[in-house]
Amino acid sequence: DAIFGKAGSQRFVIDAGLNLCTMTPRNAQLTATPTATVQTNITVNDRATKATQAQVPQIKFNSLKLENLPVGMIDVLALLSPVTARRPDAPVGWLGGSLLSAFQVTLDYDARYVLLDKPDAPLPRDKTAIRVPIDVQDNRVMMSLSIPGARPFPALFSTSAPVTVIPTRVALQAKLKPLEMLSVTQAGGKTGKVGRVLLPKLSAGRATLEAINAVYFAPDAPPEF
């Protein structure tokens, strides 16, 4: 949650796979100062969308206070799931790589907190900690993944994604058998199928996880997917 202007406490999403910070146009008009002449590109998954840039005069996350935070005026959730975006508890903004890249970020899912530390802070010395190489492209975190039976492939590290998505070609190379086929509908109304699979092993650098639920788009899914 964040506190900004007269809007009070509002929900934000943290996403290392989003290149910039964003805010819904409605909330941005209430709390931010639009820069009408400045357009910026917001990359959501693999889709680039232009948005007007604005500045939030002040925003506070717990003890962290930021001033003049640049944001793109766009409803990211509406691009991903229009139905979810209409819920009253839908987030008003997303914190992307343009902000996260200024910190050393720790996400503790069990304790449910985010630690934003200095970028040069000492890394964890716990023997169970594993360093995974990453690549940063346009403020978005990428990494190389591999599963048995398929060639390694680049993946977007999206901390907001509810499920792991693997490329169709990788699923075919690994000869994965779907546990079920599910129908999905894009924001524009196009429908397609995804296969739900259980990955026996998923590796990133020296880190290995087993029995990971994932999905892939069916080979006959529309190109927009």
Disulfide bonds with the S-S distance in Angstrom:
none
